[in-house]
Amino acid sequence: MRRSLAALLGYRGRPRRVPATDADCSNYGLAPAADIKLSAWMKRRIKVSLWPYAGTARLADIEKAVLQEFVPPLNLKDVETPWRRQVKAARAVLAQQARKTAR
């Protein structure tokens, strides 16, 4: 979710470490100042809830059911949304920026 938000909010991607591998660019990071700014944005706007679970059902099955029910717009796994292409395209831009920075 963090990389999706960074991409949609117009941040610039960079490799997670140097020297960088392709994985370091696909799972890009942000400059330290941008990372702090994104964290502050998220703290102001995102609410998190916890659900204590003591059951025996597989959590992966529960997660899939929740995703199908709520169709979270930034989720790229196990759910199709109208925004999926837009989110993936925005993330691809940051990954490409990270690859350019790594060279």
N, C-alpha and C positions, 0 to 999 in steps of 0.2 A: 504494500500500500504506500509506503514511504516513497519508493522510486516512482510510482505512478503519480503521486501528488507533486513531487519535484518536477516531473516532466510536464504535467498539465499547468503548473504555475510558472513555467518559463525559466527554471533554473538551468544551469549548465552542468553537464556531466563530466566527470573525470575518472580516471582509473582508481580503483580502490587502493592500489599500491604500485610502486615503481621499483624495479621494472615490472611492466604489466603483461599479464597473459590475456587471451581473449575473454576468459571468464571474468577477469578483473574489470573489463570494459563492459561486458554485458550486464554484470551486476555492479554498475557504476556507483560512484559515490559523489559527494559534493565537496566543494571547498569548505574549510572549517567555518568561515563566516556564514556561508550559505546554509550549512548544516544547522547552525545555531538559529538562524532566522526561520528555517523550515520547522524546527522543533517548537519555536515560540508560536508560530502560526497554528501548528497542530494542537498545542496546549490550549490555545484560545478557542478553537473551533470544534474539537473532536471530544465526544463523550465516550467513555468505555464502561462497559458493564461486565461483571464477572458472574459466572453461574457455577456454583459448587456442584460437582457431579460425583455421586457415590453409587451410580448404577452399574449394570453389567453390560449394557449395549456398547458396541464399538463407537468410539467418539467420531471416527471418520464417517460413519453412516449418519450420525446425528448432524455433523457439519454439512454434509451434502443436502440433507433435508432442510436445514436452516437456509442454505444458499438458494435452494429452489423456491423457498417461501418468500424470502426478502429480496432476492436478485440484487445484491450490492453492486453498484455501478463500477467500482474499481477492481472488483474481483476478476481475475483472468483465468481461474481454474474452476472447473466443475459447474460453470454457469455461463450461459450466453446472454449478453446484454446488448442493447442497441449501441452502446458506447465502446464496445470491445475494440473495434478497429481503431477508433480515435485514441484510446488509451495506449494500445500497442504501438501505434505510429508515433505518438509523443515520446514513449519510452525508447523507441528505436533511434530517435534523434539524439537523445542524451547518450545512448550507447555509442553512437557514431562520433559524437563530440569527445567521448572518453578515448576512443581508438585514435583519433587525431592527436589528442594531447599526449598519448603514450608514445607516439613516434618521434 
